[in-house]
Amino acid sequence: MSRILVVDDEPADLNLVRRALEKQDYDVATADCARDALRKLRRESVDVAVLDVMLPDEDGLDVLQKIREIDEHLPVVFVTSGGESSTAIRAMKLGALDYLLKPINVTELRSVVGRAVEIRRLTESPVEMNVDWRSSDIHSIIGRCPAMQEVYKSIGIVAGQDVTVLIRGESGTGKELVARALYQYSERVQGPFLAVNCAAIPEALLESELFGHEKGAFTGADRKRIGKFEQCRGGTLFLDEIGDMSPVLQSKLLRVLQEKQFERVGGNETIQADVRVIAATHRNLEQMVSDGEFRADLYYRLNGFSIRLPPLRDRGNDLDLLVEHFRRHASREFDKDVHVVSRDAMQVLRDYSWPGNIRELQNAIRQAILKTSGPALLPDFLPSFVFTRAKHAAEEQQTDTDPPHEVDSIDARVTTSANGEPAENAPVNIVTGIADSQLDFDSTHLYDDVIGAVEQQLVREVLKRTGGDKVEAARRLGINPALLRSQAALELLDLAALQHQEDDKPLIRPGMTLAEIETEAIHQALQQSGGCRKAAAKQLGISTRTMQRRVKELGI
Ligand SMILES: Nc1ncnc2c1ncn2[C@@H]1O[C@H](COP(=O)(O)OP(=O)(O)OP(=O)(O)O)[C@@H](O)[C@H]1O
């Protein structure tokens, strides 16, 4: 439970804030003067401070400085009556998180404190990498597969460099964790770490959230506001879902990255930005650039150093490590003694394709642990949606050689229980399955998760019918790649390669044998290298000697 320190010498205001926060299940401590507040901060652990700018014994700005000596990252929210708002604005420039005007609006108070608690979580929980799940913290990055080793290496190389980093990967692959690791291992770790989700804020508000605004800049701008770029001086700003930023804001962001300066909305003063930007997206920026939706110059600027997180389905045995990691933490969280995940349950988890990636896995394990009675997590305790896909995977394996059959509708996917019997609630709708699981955990990505899952299922179905012929599958689907929401579906169809193949002769055509494919590949490589075997071998990733041998054996 997060602990909030509320400091005010007006008993009525103090009580109002205390009650409003207690109703939100925060643990609230109170103080009525600066001395008492600082004493509590030295002795007790506090996550957020909400304090009046004018305290009887000390000015708010001096208190802020003393707070910084005790706890350099403590999010501080000031409360002020109208006349003192210039002090509150100066406080924000000195690193206070926000300020609230009296009389206090409880909804606004809760929302500001909620954000402050989130910032505390982002900055204070150390992100360890590549740890053993037995000693892992819930903030650790678990994973040993080669792609994750590359991620750790990249973090190691770039964390200490003051450069912009772009983190890419499907939803739920750990982009925020990596951003926090980059911050924590950087020289800017003494400075603030602020996060803005560009997809969650309407465009007009996002501009002032990032750059601030002057009083009267637009209807409703009844007071001056300091934006994140100004507030985050000396720190790191995490811009999540950067692919959702509007073109106007993209230009403004580009200017900050290039010239390190900006103006508040409606203001003339040029402000220097001393901020490191870490951006993240699950979207296909290359496609967006070619569709004119994302500025190419901003893309190149951001992509200077990028870290790509693999989807969970490509992490091999990391799935087992992650399952153990989440089992251990969920058991502790729900005070259960679940020591083991049964073999059958593990197999179901391995068969599922995890479109929602690690977040989805984490949610599934937490749900299962909640239901588990006894020491072992059995398949019956797993949420139904994992069987939907598990069944599908089993069918795919089984019907590899079967003749084509009629497509099942998505609604008709049958859920099975551990013993293979149809589960009570079959047939299960994939939409309901995902919605149920994600809504319980307050997902804010439901649309992407559901559409992504449906897309993948549809692409798999069509590929099955076309015997794996991607060109034909794309034709039957009538797909414009820009419309695909899930990276997984895009990869299944490999549309980039398909586009390329439309111009060239396709390398793989239905019905070819392996020897024919190899011959074709060598042919094309030799053609492209002007007949040079060494260059062609390099292009194919084989040794020159192997190339010479295969040319001879295949009679090329
Ligand atoms: N390798 C990992 N080891 C352990 N936990 C992880 C790992 N990767 C992600 N997680 C956990 O999975 C959840 C989702 O991760 P995170 O929010 O960082 O993903 P994201 O890529 O930023 O998602 P989105 O694109 O939807 O914002 C978090 O609870 C995070 O702690």
The ligand as an ORCA input file, in Angstrom:
! r2SCAN-3c Opt
* xyz 0 1
  N      11.334    -10.138    -19.197
  C      10.435     -9.884    -18.237
  N      10.572    -10.465    -17.040
  C       9.638    -10.271    -16.063
  N       8.557     -9.493    -16.194
  C       8.380     -8.871    -17.359
  C       9.311     -9.024    -18.436
  N       8.877     -8.275    -19.465
  C       7.730     -7.700    -19.077
  N       7.424     -8.045    -17.804
  C       6.215     -7.637    -17.057
  O       5.132     -7.662    -17.986
  C       4.274     -6.543    -17.787
  C       4.206     -5.716    -19.057
  O       5.476     -5.096    -19.269
  P       5.599     -3.591    -19.819
  O       4.503     -2.718    -19.280
  O       6.999     -3.148    -19.610
  O       5.311     -3.877    -21.370
  P       5.185     -2.837    -22.563
  O       5.896     -3.438    -23.721
  O       5.629     -1.473    -22.107
  O       3.636     -2.859    -22.840
  P       2.774     -1.807    -23.690
  O       3.335     -1.725    -25.064
  O       1.450     -2.450    -23.698
  O       2.842     -0.508    -22.944
  C       4.827     -5.774    -16.609
  O       4.169     -6.193    -15.447
  C       6.283     -6.191    -16.564
  O       6.801     -6.099    -15.259
*
